[in-house]
Amino acid sequence: MTDKFQMLAKTFKGLEPVLADELIRLGADDVKTERRAVSFTGDKAMLYKANMWLRTASRVLVPIASFMAKDADDVYAEVKKMDWRLYMSVSTTFAIDTTVYSETFRHSKYVAYRVKDAIADYWTEQEGKRPNVKISDPDLQLNVHIAGQRVTLSLDSSGESLHKRGYRSATTEAPVSEALAAGLLLMAGWHGQSDLYDPMCGSGTFLIEAALIAQNIAPGVFRQGFAFERWDDFDAELFERIYNDDSAERPFTHHIYGSDAAFYAVRAAQENIKAAGQQRFIDVRQIRIQELKQERPTDGALVIINPPYGERLQQNHDMQALYREMGSALKHHFTGATAWILSANEDALRAVGLKPAKRIHVLNGELECYFNKYELFQGDRKQFVANKHHSNA
């Protein structure tokens, strides 16, 4: 690899601008948003930093070939022509991940099979032996991306998805992804400036990600490793310097409060918080949202909630009642705070009874969701808006 090269950080729908901002702050060059991804350029240190520091990325790819192909045989021919000695040896185990957005290529598994054949045949001709495919924990992870007839082959520098931080030992039903939780917190303007509440905390993902952001702790510190550590050109000394550099960390002088009505959720959250070493900054207790009160009402706290969505029709009535109670609790017990609610249930969101100051469309798994912002003020809304406009003038 040359000193500077192109990279692509993959992310989730709706988080592209947040990821682009993260990369700019890291010092990446030529940052451009794409479909569920952000491209950028940088050196080997930037590659290592991107994997260590990006909160909203799922993986960081290094493109090594791009070509047009009309069928899988074309893909085979182009891949076999490449000089694979630059990236591996015959003893290197490898695996192939394929993403296809194309009318021409209908079967992603067949494309992966033909890429595997091309690499195996290259080495058979060169050495008389074939390298082994290893689905789990290979030495080299390859990514094939096809858009129309454009094929891009990349090295996957991350390995296991970056959203799997490594601190989650306990889970609850339908937990939010760590990368999405971090992205939503960053969208909400969170940087540790106030107390934070999550009154439906589940297994504690928002709480932990909020604590890491507040202290500016790299999310990659909990992981067992990254795929680039197995590359032939891995610079162990450079990575050790980046891994051990805590100079960007900052003190957090506020507090994070989590709660949930379910005992098993509180227990799971406490386990994960302990695994992440964040017990000093996060308290969790079993309590219903209707009974929750602010610890420091003058703090201008941030409240973030990922309530049940109630996808089944028969649940809708119950969901509306829950969201109504949620809106009432926010209005009466969180005056002066800002609340953000993530939900795929538009009817239930209307039952909150508060007018959203902002609505953002995001994807939670396969579900199209709204991320709604509510400014919780006392008294008349018109007066609140007038006062806010006056203070910003």
Secondary structure, 3 states (H helix, E strand, C coil): CCCCEEEEEECCCCCHHHHHHHHHHHCCEEEEEECCEEEEEECHHHHHHHHHHCCCCCEEEEEEEEEECCCHHHHHHHHHHCCHHHCCCCCCCEEEEEEEECCCCCCHHHHHHHHHHHHHHHHHHHHCCCCCECCCCCCEEEEEEEECCEEEEEEECCCCCCCCCCCCCCCCCCCCCHHHHHHHHHHCCCCCCCCEEECCCCCCHHHHHHHHHHHCCCHHHHCCCCHHHHCCCCCHHHHHHHHHCCCCCCCCCCCEEEEECCHHHHHHHHHHHHHCCCCCCEEEEECCHHHCCCCCHHHCCEEEECCCCCCCHHHHHHHHHHHHHHHHHHHHHCCCCEEEEEECCHHHHHCCCCCCCEEEEEEECCEEEEEEEEECCCCCHHHHHHHHHHHHC
